[in-house]
């Protein structure tokens, strides 16, 4: 079973599920992760990256380009 996630529902169900399967369920786990690495995950596209980037910036973190 997949752990609960704090990722926003606006990212999309598939993106949230696939990120959780890769171990990404909390915002602090993304600090320093590259966008290209996340885009390589099935179901994670530009929209999910944009939403994630916005949330991370509001929490003082960022993805690597």
PDB file of N, H, CA, C and O in Angstrom:
ATOM      1  N   UNK A   1       0.844  -1.188   0.000  1.00  0.00           N
ATOM      2  CA  UNK A   1       0.000   0.000   0.000  1.00  0.00           C
ATOM      3  C   UNK A   1       0.887   1.250   0.000  1.00  0.00           C
ATOM      4  O   UNK A   1       1.957   1.260   0.609  1.00  0.00           O
ATOM      5  N   UNK A   2       0.433   2.295  -0.685  1.00  0.00           N
ATOM      6  H   UNK A   2      -0.436   2.286  -1.179  1.00  0.00           H
ATOM      7  CA  UNK A   2       1.198   3.524  -0.807  1.00  0.00           C
ATOM      8  C   UNK A   2       0.964   4.402   0.417  1.00  0.00           C
ATOM      9  O   UNK A   2      -0.169   4.587   0.863  1.00  0.00           O
ATOM     10  N   UNK A   3       2.055   4.935   0.944  1.00  0.00           N
ATOM     11  H   UNK A   3       2.975   4.784   0.581  1.00  0.00           H
ATOM     12  CA  UNK A   3       2.011   5.848   2.080  1.00  0.00           C
ATOM     13  C   UNK A   3       1.230   7.108   1.713  1.00  0.00           C
ATOM     14  O   UNK A   3       1.225   7.528   0.556  1.00  0.00           O
ATOM     15  N   UNK A   4       0.572   7.704   2.703  1.00  0.00           N
ATOM     16  H   UNK A   4       0.576   7.362   3.643  1.00  0.00           H
ATOM     17  CA  UNK A   4      -0.110   8.977   2.480  1.00  0.00           C
ATOM     18  C   UNK A   4       0.893  10.004   1.970  1.00  0.00           C
ATOM     19  O   UNK A   4       2.076   9.955   2.306  1.00  0.00           O
ATOM     20  N   UNK A   5       0.414  10.911   1.172  1.00  0.00           N
ATOM     21  H   UNK A   5      -0.547  10.951   0.899  1.00  0.00           H
ATOM     22  CA  UNK A   5       1.291  11.916   0.581  1.00  0.00           C
ATOM     23  C   UNK A   5       0.782  13.314   0.883  1.00  0.00           C
ATOM     24  O   UNK A   5      -0.425  13.539   0.980  1.00  0.00           O
ATOM     25  N   UNK A   6       1.716  14.260   1.033  1.00  0.00           N
ATOM     26  H   UNK A   6       2.696  14.077   0.955  1.00  0.00           H
ATOM     27  CA  UNK A   6       1.318  15.654   1.210  1.00  0.00           C
ATOM     28  C   UNK A   6       1.321  16.398  -0.117  1.00  0.00           C
ATOM     29  O   UNK A   6       1.098  17.608  -0.154  1.00  0.00           O
ATOM     30  N   UNK A   7       1.572  15.684  -1.199  1.00  0.00           N
ATOM     31  H   UNK A   7       1.753  14.701  -1.169  1.00  0.00           H
ATOM     32  CA  UNK A   7       1.601  16.310  -2.516  1.00  0.00           C
ATOM     33  C   UNK A   7       0.192  16.751  -2.904  1.00  0.00           C
ATOM     34  O   UNK A   7      -0.777  16.052  -2.609  1.00  0.00           O
ATOM     35  N   UNK A   8       0.071  17.898  -3.558  1.00  0.00           N
ATOM     36  H   UNK A   8       0.858  18.466  -3.797  1.00  0.00           H
ATOM     37  CA  UNK A   8      -1.250  18.442  -3.876  1.00  0.00           C
ATOM     38  C   UNK A   8      -2.002  17.617  -4.916  1.00  0.00           C
ATOM     39  O   UNK A   8      -1.406  17.109  -5.866  1.00  0.00           O
ATOM     40  N   UNK A   9      -3.297  17.489  -4.731  1.00  0.00           N
ATOM     41  H   UNK A   9      -3.780  17.901  -3.959  1.00  0.00           H
ATOM     42  CA  UNK A   9      -4.144  16.745  -5.661  1.00  0.00           C
ATOM     43  C   UNK A   9      -4.131  17.367  -7.051  1.00  0.00           C
ATOM     44  O   UNK A   9      -4.385  16.683  -8.042  1.00  0.00           O
ATOM     45  N   UNK A  10      -3.836  18.658  -7.126  1.00  0.00           N
ATOM     46  H   UNK A  10      -3.630  19.213  -6.320  1.00  0.00           H
ATOM     47  CA  UNK A  10      -3.822  19.337  -8.422  1.00  0.00           C
ATOM     48  C   UNK A  10      -2.721  18.813  -9.345  1.00  0.00           C
ATOM     49  O   UNK A  10      -2.746  19.079 -10.546  1.00  0.00           O
ATOM     50  N   UNK A  11      -1.759  18.073  -8.797  1.00  0.00           N
ATOM     51  H   UNK A  11      -1.738  17.857  -7.821  1.00  0.00           H
ATOM     52  CA  UNK A  11      -0.695  17.483  -9.617  1.00  0.00           C
ATOM     53  C   UNK A  11      -1.228  16.364 -10.509  1.00  0.00           C
ATOM     54  O   UNK A  11      -0.652  16.058 -11.552  1.00  0.00           O
ATOM     55  N   UNK A  12      -2.315  15.771 -10.091  1.00  0.00           N
ATOM     56  H   UNK A  12      -2.784  16.019  -9.243  1.00  0.00           H
ATOM     57  CA  UNK A  12      -2.884  14.653 -10.826  1.00  0.00           C
ATOM     58  C   UNK A  12      -2.651  13.343 -10.093  1.00  0.00           C
ATOM     59  O   UNK A  12      -1.622  13.148  -9.445  1.00  0.00           O
ATOM     60  N   UNK A  13      -3.608  12.466 -10.206  1.00  0.00           N
ATOM     61  H   UNK A  13      -4.443  12.625 -10.732  1.00  0.00           H
ATOM     62  CA  UNK A  13      -3.594  11.191  -9.494  1.00  0.00           C
ATOM     63  C   UNK A  13      -2.406  10.312  -9.886  1.00  0.00           C
ATOM     64  O   UNK A  13      -1.730   9.751  -9.023  1.00  0.00           O
ATOM     65  N   UNK A  14      -2.161  10.197 -11.175  1.00  0.00           N
ATOM     66  H   UNK A  14      -2.710  10.653 -11.876  1.00  0.00           H
ATOM     67  CA  UNK A  14      -1.082   9.327 -11.643  1.00  0.00           C
ATOM     68  C   UNK A  14       0.274   9.857 -11.193  1.00  0.00           C
ATOM     69  O   UNK A  14       1.112   9.087 -10.722  1.00  0.00           O
ATOM     70  N   UNK A  15       0.500  11.151 -11.331  1.00  0.00           N
ATOM     71  H   UNK A  15      -0.180  11.776 -11.713  1.00  0.00           H
ATOM     72  CA  UNK A  15       1.775  11.743 -10.915  1.00  0.00           C
ATOM     73  C   UNK A  15       2.008  11.527  -9.422  1.00  0.00           C
ATOM     74  O   UNK A  15       3.102  11.130  -9.020  1.00  0.00           O
ATOM     75  N   UNK A  16       1.006  11.780  -8.609  1.00  0.00           N
ATOM     76  H   UNK A  16       0.118  12.103  -8.936  1.00  0.00           H
ATOM     77  CA  UNK A  16       1.156  11.591  -7.160  1.00  0.00           C
ATOM     78  C   UNK A  16       1.426  10.139  -6.818  1.00  0.00           C
ATOM     79  O   UNK A  16       2.272   9.848  -5.973  1.00  0.00           O
ATOM     80  N   UNK A  17       0.716   9.220  -7.467  1.00  0.00           N
ATOM     81  H   UNK A  17       0.028   9.456  -8.154  1.00  0.00           H
ATOM     82  CA  UNK A  17       0.912   7.792  -7.203  1.00  0.00           C
ATOM     83  C   UNK A  17       2.317   7.348  -7.599  1.00  0.00           C
ATOM     84  O   UNK A  17       2.992   6.663  -6.831  1.00  0.00           O
ATOM     85  N   UNK A  18       2.753   7.734  -8.785  1.00  0.00           N
ATOM     86  H   UNK A  18       2.205   8.290  -9.409  1.00  0.00           H
ATOM     87  CA  UNK A  18       4.066   7.304  -9.267  1.00  0.00           C
ATOM     88  C   UNK A  18       5.197   7.928  -8.453  1.00  0.00           C
ATOM     89  O   UNK A  18       6.206   7.271  -8.197  1.00  0.00           O
ATOM     90  N   UNK A  19       5.043   9.177  -8.047  1.00  0.00           N
ATOM     91  H   UNK A  19       4.223   9.711  -8.255  1.00  0.00           H
ATOM     92  CA  UNK A  19       6.050   9.793  -7.184  1.00  0.00           C
ATOM     93  C   UNK A  19       6.116   9.070  -5.841  1.00  0.00           C
ATOM     94  O   UNK A  19       7.202   8.837  -5.312  1.00  0.00           O
ATOM     95  N   UNK A  20       4.955   8.717  -5.292  1.00  0.00           N
ATOM     96  H   UNK A  20       4.072   8.907  -5.723  1.00  0.00           H
ATOM     97  CA  UNK A  20       4.926   7.988  -4.027  1.00  0.00           C
ATOM     98  C   UNK A  20       5.601   6.626  -4.163  1.00  0.00           C
ATOM     99  O   UNK A  20       6.307   6.188  -3.255  1.00  0.00           O
ATOM    100  N   UNK A  21       5.386   5.966  -5.283  1.00  0.00           N
ATOM    101  H   UNK A  21       4.812   6.322  -6.020  1.00  0.00           H
ATOM    102  CA  UNK A  21       6.032   4.664  -5.509  1.00  0.00           C
ATOM    103  C   UNK A  21       7.550   4.793  -5.569  1.00  0.00           C
ATOM    104  O   UNK A  21       8.274   3.845  -5.262  1.00  0.00           O
ATOM    105  N   UNK A  22       8.026   5.964  -5.964  1.00  0.00           N
ATOM    106  H   UNK A  22       7.439   6.734  -6.214  1.00  0.00           H
ATOM    107  CA  UNK A  22       9.469   6.238  -6.011  1.00  0.00           C
ATOM    108  C   UNK A  22       9.989   6.797  -4.682  1.00  0.00           C
ATOM    109  O   UNK A  22      11.169   7.125  -4.560  1.00  0.00           O
ATOM    110  N   UNK A  23       9.099   6.903  -3.689  1.00  0.00           N
ATOM    111  H   UNK A  23       8.141   6.637  -3.787  1.00  0.00           H
ATOM    112  CA  UNK A  23       9.509   7.351  -2.362  1.00  0.00           C
ATOM    113  C   UNK A  23       9.334   8.830  -2.088  1.00  0.00           C
ATOM    114  O   UNK A  23       9.790   9.322  -1.056  1.00  0.00           O
ATOM    115  N   UNK A  24       8.682   9.552  -2.992  1.00  0.00           N
ATOM    116  H   UNK A  24       8.312   9.152  -3.831  1.00  0.00           H
ATOM    117  CA  UNK A  24       8.451  10.985  -2.812  1.00  0.00           C
ATOM    118  C   UNK A  24       7.038  11.215  -2.297  1.00  0.00           C
ATOM    119  O   UNK A  24       6.077  11.183  -3.065  1.00  0.00           O
ATOM    120  N   UNK A  25       6.916  11.445  -0.998  1.00  0.00           N
ATOM    121  H   UNK A  25       7.697  11.471  -0.374  1.00  0.00           H
ATOM    122  CA  UNK A  25       5.598  11.683  -0.403  1.00  0.00           C
ATOM    123  C   UNK A  25       5.527  12.987   0.375  1.00  0.00           C
ATOM    124  O   UNK A  25       4.443  13.438   0.746  1.00  0.00           O
ATOM    125  N   UNK A  26       6.702  13.600   0.626  1.00  0.00           N
ATOM    126  H   UNK A  26       7.582  13.233   0.325  1.00  0.00           H
ATOM    127  CA  UNK A  26       6.758  14.857   1.382  1.00  0.00           C
ATOM    128  C   UNK A  26       7.586  15.873   0.604  1.00  0.00           C
ATOM    129  O   UNK A  26       8.496  15.505  -0.138  1.00  0.00           O
ATOM    130  N   UNK A  27       7.267  17.147   0.777  1.00  0.00           N
ATOM    131  H   UNK A  27       6.528  17.446   1.380  1.00  0.00           H
ATOM    132  CA  UNK A  27       7.972  18.212   0.065  1.00  0.00           C
ATOM    133  C   UNK A  27       9.466  18.212   0.362  1.00  0.00           C
ATOM    134  O   UNK A  27      10.270  18.477  -0.532  1.00  0.00           O
ATOM    135  N   UNK A  28       9.854  17.917   1.609  1.00  0.00           N
ATOM    136  H   UNK A  28       9.201  17.701   2.335  1.00  0.00           H
ATOM    137  CA  UNK A  28      11.278  17.970   1.962  1.00  0.00           C
ATOM    138  C   UNK A  28      12.117  16.928   1.223  1.00  0.00           C
ATOM    139  O   UNK A  28      13.341  17.046   1.192  1.00  0.00           O
ATOM    140  N   UNK A  29      11.500  15.927   0.639  1.00  0.00           N
ATOM    141  H   UNK A  29      10.505  15.831   0.664  1.00  0.00           H
ATOM    142  CA  UNK A  29      12.227  14.893  -0.092  1.00  0.00           C
ATOM    143  C   UNK A  29      12.654  15.344  -1.488  1.00  0.00           C
ATOM    144  O   UNK A  29      13.450  14.665  -2.137  1.00  0.00           O
ATOM    145  N   UNK A  30      12.144  16.460  -1.951  1.00  0.00           N
ATOM    146  H   UNK A  30      11.497  17.011  -1.424  1.00  0.00           H
ATOM    147  CA  UNK A  30      12.442  16.942  -3.307  1.00  0.00           C
ATOM    148  C   UNK A  30      13.588  17.946  -3.358  1.00  0.00           C
ATOM    149  O   UNK A  30      14.081  18.261  -4.441  1.00  0.00           O
ATOM    150  N   UNK A  31      14.014  18.446  -2.225  1.00  0.00           N
ATOM    151  H   UNK A  31      13.614  18.190  -1.345  1.00  0.00           H
ATOM    152  CA  UNK A  31      15.037  19.487  -2.207  1.00  0.00           C
ATOM    153  C   UNK A  31      16.302  19.002  -2.922  1.00  0.00           C
ATOM    154  O   UNK A  31      16.923  18.024  -2.506  1.00  0.00           O
ATOM    155  N   UNK A  32      16.671  19.691  -3.993  1.00  0.00           N
ATOM    156  H   UNK A  32      16.166  20.485  -4.331  1.00  0.00           H
ATOM    157  CA  UNK A  32      17.865  19.351  -4.753  1.00  0.00           C
ATOM    158  C   UNK A  32      17.690  18.275  -5.806  1.00  0.00           C
ATOM    159  O   UNK A  32      18.643  17.967  -6.521  1.00  0.00           O
ATOM    160  N   UNK A  33      16.500  17.688  -5.930  1.00  0.00           N
ATOM    161  H   UNK A  33      15.726  17.938  -5.350  1.00  0.00           H
ATOM    162  CA  UNK A  33      16.241  16.682  -6.963  1.00  0.00           C
ATOM    163  C   UNK A  33      16.087  17.402  -8.304  1.00  0.00           C
ATOM    164  O   UNK A  33      15.504  18.485  -8.361  1.00  0.00           O
ATOM    165  N   UNK A  34      16.599  16.814  -9.370  1.00  0.00           N
ATOM    166  H   UNK A  34      17.072  15.934  -9.324  1.00  0.00           H
ATOM    167  CA  UNK A  34      16.522  17.484 -10.673  1.00  0.00           C
ATOM    168  C   UNK A  34      15.156  17.286 -11.328  1.00  0.00           C
ATOM    169  O   UNK A  34      14.508  16.250 -11.175  1.00  0.00           O
ATOM    170  N   UNK A  35      14.752  18.305 -12.052  1.00  0.00           N
ATOM    171  H   UNK A  35      15.278  19.147 -12.175  1.00  0.00           H
ATOM    172  CA  UNK A  35      13.496  18.223 -12.800  1.00  0.00           C
ATOM    173  C   UNK A  35      13.552  17.090 -13.810  1.00  0.00           C
ATOM    174  O   UNK A  35      12.562  16.387 -14.011  1.00  0.00           O
ATOM    175  N   UNK A  36      14.704  16.907 -14.448  1.00  0.00           N
ATOM    176  H   UNK A  36      15.509  17.478 -14.285  1.00  0.00           H
ATOM    177  CA  UNK A  36      14.814  15.855 -15.470  1.00  0.00           C
ATOM    178  C   UNK A  36      14.643  14.464 -14.857  1.00  0.00           C
ATOM    179  O   UNK A  36      14.078  13.574 -15.492  1.00  0.00           O
ATOM    180  N   UNK A  37      15.127  14.273 -13.632  1.00  0.00           N
ATOM    181  H   UNK A  37      15.586  14.996 -13.116  1.00  0.00           H
ATOM    182  CA  UNK A  37      14.950  12.979 -12.966  1.00  0.00           C
ATOM    183  C   UNK A  37      13.470  12.722 -12.688  1.00  0.00           C
ATOM    184  O   UNK A  37      12.990  11.599 -12.836  1.00  0.00           O
ATOM    185  N   UNK A  38      12.754  13.768 -12.285  1.00  0.00           N
ATOM    186  H   UNK A  38      13.144  14.681 -12.165  1.00  0.00           H
ATOM    187  CA  UNK A  38      11.326  13.613 -12.008  1.00  0.00           C
ATOM    188  C   UNK A  38      10.531  13.407 -13.296  1.00  0.00           C
ATOM    189  O   UNK A  38       9.582  12.623 -13.324  1.00  0.00           O
ATOM    190  N   UNK A  39      10.916  14.104 -14.351  1.00  0.00           N
ATOM    191  H   UNK A  39      11.687  14.741 -14.328  1.00  0.00           H
ATOM    192  CA  UNK A  39      10.216  13.956 -15.633  1.00  0.00           C
ATOM    193  C   UNK A  39      10.394  12.556 -16.218  1.00  0.00           C
ATOM    194  O   UNK A  39       9.595  12.124 -17.050  1.00  0.00           O
ATOM    195  N   UNK A  40      11.424  11.855 -15.792  1.00  0.00           N
ATOM    196  H   UNK A  40      12.073  12.205 -15.116  1.00  0.00           H
ATOM    197  CA  UNK A  40      11.660  10.490 -16.273  1.00  0.00           C
ATOM    198  C   UNK A  40      10.707   9.490 -15.625  1.00  0.00           C
ATOM    199  O   UNK A  40      10.609   8.350 -16.077  1.00  0.00           O
ATOM    200  N   UNK A  41      10.012   9.900 -14.582  1.00  0.00           N
ATOM    201  H   UNK A  41      10.092  10.827 -14.215  1.00  0.00           H
ATOM    202  CA  UNK A  41       9.060   9.026 -13.890  1.00  0.00           C
ATOM    203  C   UNK A  41       7.742   9.040 -14.649  1.00  0.00           C
ATOM    204  O   UNK A  41       7.211  10.106 -14.965  1.00  0.00           O
ATOM    205  N   UNK A  42       7.216   7.859 -14.940  1.00  0.00           N
ATOM    206  H   UNK A  42       7.646   6.993 -14.684  1.00  0.00           H
ATOM    207  CA  UNK A  42       5.946   7.732 -15.655  1.00  0.00           C
ATOM    208  C   UNK A  42       4.871   8.569 -14.970  1.00  0.00           C
ATOM    209  O   UNK A  42       4.714   8.516 -13.750  1.00  0.00           O
ATOM    210  N   UNK A  43       4.140   9.336 -15.758  1.00  0.00           N
ATOM    211  H   UNK A  43       4.267   9.380 -16.749  1.00  0.00           H
ATOM    212  CA  UNK A  43       3.021  10.112 -15.235  1.00  0.00           C
ATOM    213  C   UNK A  43       3.387  11.486 -14.719  1.00  0.00           C
ATOM    214  O   UNK A  43       2.503  12.274 -14.382  1.00  0.00           O
ATOM    215  N   UNK A  44       4.672  11.791 -14.650  1.00  0.00           N
ATOM    216  H   UNK A  44       5.390  11.151 -14.924  1.00  0.00           H
ATOM    217  CA  UNK A  44       5.111  13.099 -14.170  1.00  0.00           C
ATOM    218  C   UNK A  44       5.481  13.947 -15.380  1.00  0.00           C
ATOM    219  O   UNK A  44       6.456  13.670 -16.079  1.00  0.00           O
ATOM    220  N   UNK A  45       4.688  14.978 -15.609  1.00  0.00           N
ATOM    221  H   UNK A  45       3.897  15.203 -15.042  1.00  0.00           H
ATOM    222  CA  UNK A  45       4.910  15.840 -16.767  1.00  0.00           C
ATOM    223  C   UNK A  45       5.148  17.274 -16.360  1.00  0.00           C
ATOM    224  O   UNK A  45       5.293  17.573 -15.175  1.00  0.00           O
ATOM    225  N   UNK A  46       5.190  18.159 -17.333  1.00  0.00           N
ATOM    226  H   UNK A  46       5.072  17.916 -18.295  1.00  0.00           H
ATOM    227  CA  UNK A  46       5.454  19.582 -17.061  1.00  0.00           C
ATOM    228  C   UNK A  46       4.477  20.221 -16.074  1.00  0.00           C
ATOM    229  O   UNK A  46       4.872  21.056 -15.259  1.00  0.00           O
ATOM    230  N   UNK A  47       3.207  19.833 -16.146  1.00  0.00           N
ATOM    231  H   UNK A  47       2.886  19.155 -16.807  1.00  0.00           H
ATOM    232  CA  UNK A  47       2.220  20.412 -15.225  1.00  0.00           C
ATOM    233  C   UNK A  47       2.545  20.016 -13.786  1.00  0.00           C
ATOM    234  O   UNK A  47       2.515  20.864 -12.894  1.00  0.00           O
ATOM    235  N   UNK A  48       2.851  18.758 -13.551  1.00  0.00           N
ATOM    236  H   UNK A  48       2.875  18.069 -14.275  1.00  0.00           H
ATOM    237  CA  UNK A  48       3.189  18.293 -12.204  1.00  0.00           C
ATOM    238  C   UNK A  48       4.450  18.985 -11.700  1.00  0.00           C
ATOM    239  O   UNK A  48       4.530  19.353 -10.528  1.00  0.00           O
ATOM    240  N   UNK A  49       5.436  19.164 -12.577  1.00  0.00           N
ATOM    241  H   UNK A  49       5.371  18.865 -13.529  1.00  0.00           H
ATOM    242  CA  UNK A  49       6.676  19.840 -12.191  1.00  0.00           C
ATOM    243  C   UNK A  49       6.393  21.301 -11.822  1.00  0.00           C
ATOM    244  O   UNK A  49       6.923  21.800 -10.829  1.00  0.00           O
ATOM    245  N   UNK A  50       5.570  21.980 -12.604  1.00  0.00           N
ATOM    246  H   UNK A  50       5.139  21.575 -13.410  1.00  0.00           H
ATOM    247  CA  UNK A  50       5.229  23.383 -12.326  1.00  0.00           C
ATOM    248  C   UNK A  50       4.553  23.508 -10.965  1.00  0.00           C
ATOM    249  O   UNK A  50       4.913  24.374 -10.168  1.00  0.00           O
ATOM    250  N   UNK A  51       3.582  22.650 -10.699  1.00  0.00           N
ATOM    251  H   UNK A  51       3.290  21.946 -11.347  1.00  0.00           H
ATOM    252  CA  UNK A  51       2.855  22.689  -9.423  1.00  0.00           C
ATOM    253  C   UNK A  51       3.800  22.371  -8.276  1.00  0.00           C
ATOM    254  O   UNK A  51       3.767  23.031  -7.238  1.00  0.00           O
ATOM    255  N   UNK A  52       4.637  21.368  -8.459  1.00  0.00           N
ATOM    256  H   UNK A  52       4.665  20.831  -9.302  1.00  0.00           H
ATOM    257  CA  UNK A  52       5.597  20.997  -7.427  1.00  0.00           C
ATOM    258  C   UNK A  52       6.586  22.135  -7.173  1.00  0.00           C
ATOM    259  O   UNK A  52       6.883  22.452  -6.021  1.00  0.00           O
ATOM    260  N   UNK A  53       7.089  22.742  -8.228  1.00  0.00           N
ATOM    261  H   UNK A  53       6.848  22.484  -9.164  1.00  0.00           H
ATOM    262  CA  UNK A  53       8.027  23.863  -8.103  1.00  0.00           C
ATOM    263  C   UNK A  53       7.394  25.000  -7.288  1.00  0.00           C
ATOM    264  O   UNK A  53       8.037  25.561  -6.401  1.00  0.00           O
ATOM    265  N   UNK A  54       6.137  25.337  -7.589  1.00  0.00           N
ATOM    266  H   UNK A  54       5.615  24.881  -8.310  1.00  0.00           H
ATOM    267  CA  UNK A  54       5.447  26.413  -6.874  1.00  0.00           C
ATOM    268  C   UNK A  54       5.318  26.095  -5.381  1.00  0.00           C
ATOM    269  O   UNK A  54       5.554  26.954  -4.531  1.00  0.00           O
ATOM    270  N   UNK A  55       4.945  24.866  -5.078  1.00  0.00           N
ATOM    271  H   UNK A  55       4.754  24.168  -5.769  1.00  0.00           H
ATOM    272  CA  UNK A  55       4.802  24.480  -3.668  1.00  0.00           C
ATOM    273  C   UNK A  55       6.150  24.464  -2.958  1.00  0.00           C
ATOM    274  O   UNK A  55       6.251  24.899  -1.811  1.00  0.00           O
ATOM    275  N   UNK A  56       7.178  23.970  -3.622  1.00  0.00           N
ATOM    276  H   UNK A  56       7.097  23.616  -4.554  1.00  0.00           H
ATOM    277  CA  UNK A  56       8.499  23.934  -3.005  1.00  0.00           C
ATOM    278  C   UNK A  56       9.010  25.341  -2.722  1.00  0.00           C
ATOM    279  O   UNK A  56       9.564  25.601  -1.654  1.00  0.00           O
ATOM    280  N   UNK A  57       8.824  26.251  -3.679  1.00  0.00           N
ATOM    281  H   UNK A  57       8.373  26.040  -4.547  1.00  0.00           H
ATOM    282  CA  UNK A  57       9.274  27.629  -3.483  1.00  0.00           C
ATOM    283  C   UNK A  57       8.578  28.271  -2.292  1.00  0.00           C
ATOM    284  O   UNK A  57       9.192  29.039  -1.551  1.00  0.00           O
ATOM    285  N   UNK A  58       7.307  27.960  -2.107  1.00  0.00           N
ATOM    286  H   UNK A  58       6.809  27.336  -2.709  1.00  0.00           H
ATOM    287  CA  UNK A  58       6.577  28.527  -0.968  1.00  0.00           C
ATOM    288  C   UNK A  58       7.056  27.941   0.359  1.00  0.00           C
ATOM    289  O   UNK A  58       6.809  28.512   1.421  1.00  0.00           O
ATOM    290  N   UNK A  59       7.750  26.787   0.292  1.00  0.00           N
ATOM    291  H   UNK A  59       7.950  26.323  -0.571  1.00  0.00           H
ATOM    292  CA  UNK A  59       8.299  26.157   1.500  1.00  0.00           C
ATOM    293  C   UNK A  59       9.817  26.395   1.627  1.00  0.00           C
ATOM    294  O   UNK A  59      10.471  25.811   2.490  1.00  0.00           O
ATOM    295  N   UNK A  60      10.363  27.252   0.762  1.00  0.00           N
ATOM    296  H   UNK A  60       9.832  27.727   0.060  1.00  0.00           H
ATOM    297  CA  UNK A  60      11.779  27.588   0.838  1.00  0.00           C
ATOM    298  C   UNK A  60      12.716  26.557   0.238  1.00  0.00           C
ATOM    299  O   UNK A  60      13.911  26.573   0.536  1.00  0.00           O
ATOM    300  N   UNK A  61      12.210  25.661  -0.598  1.00  0.00           N
ATOM    301  H   UNK A  61      11.240  25.648  -0.839  1.00  0.00           H
ATOM    302  CA  UNK A  61      13.027  24.649  -1.244  1.00  0.00           C
ATOM    303  C   UNK A  61      12.958  24.836  -2.750  1.00  0.00           C
ATOM    304  O   UNK A  61      12.223  25.689  -3.249  1.00  0.00           O
ATOM    305  N   UNK A  62      13.729  24.034  -3.466  1.00  0.00           N
ATOM    306  H   UNK A  62      14.325  23.341  -3.060  1.00  0.00           H
ATOM    307  CA  UNK A  62      13.710  24.145  -4.941  1.00  0.00           C
ATOM    308  C   UNK A  62      14.208  22.850  -5.576  1.00  0.00           C
ATOM    309  O   UNK A  62      14.963  22.083  -4.979  1.00  0.00           O
ATOM    310  N   UNK A  63      13.761  22.641  -6.796  1.00  0.00           N
ATOM    311  H   UNK A  63      13.148  23.265  -7.282  1.00  0.00           H
ATOM    312  CA  UNK A  63      14.273  21.557  -7.619  1.00  0.00           C
ATOM    313  C   UNK A  63      15.518  22.045  -8.349  1.00  0.00           C
ATOM    314  O   UNK A  63      15.684  23.243  -8.578  1.00  0.00           O
ATOM    315  N   UNK A  64      16.389  21.112  -8.712  1.00  0.00           N
ATOM    316  H   UNK A  64      16.254  20.139  -8.526  1.00  0.00           H
ATOM    317  CA  UNK A  64      17.511  21.481  -9.599  1.00  0.00           C
ATOM    318  C   UNK A  64      16.955  21.535 -11.011  1.00  0.00           C
ATOM    319  O   UNK A  64      16.060  20.760 -11.350  1.00  0.00           O
ATOM    320  N   UNK A  65      17.464  22.427 -11.834  1.00  0.00           N
ATOM    321  H   UNK A  65      18.190  23.056 -11.559  1.00  0.00           H
ATOM    322  CA  UNK A  65      16.998  22.494 -13.238  1.00  0.00           C
ATOM    323  C   UNK A  65      17.333  21.238 -14.015  1.00  0.00           C
ATOM    324  O   UNK A  65      17.011  21.140 -15.199  1.00  0.00           O
TER     325      UNK A  65
END
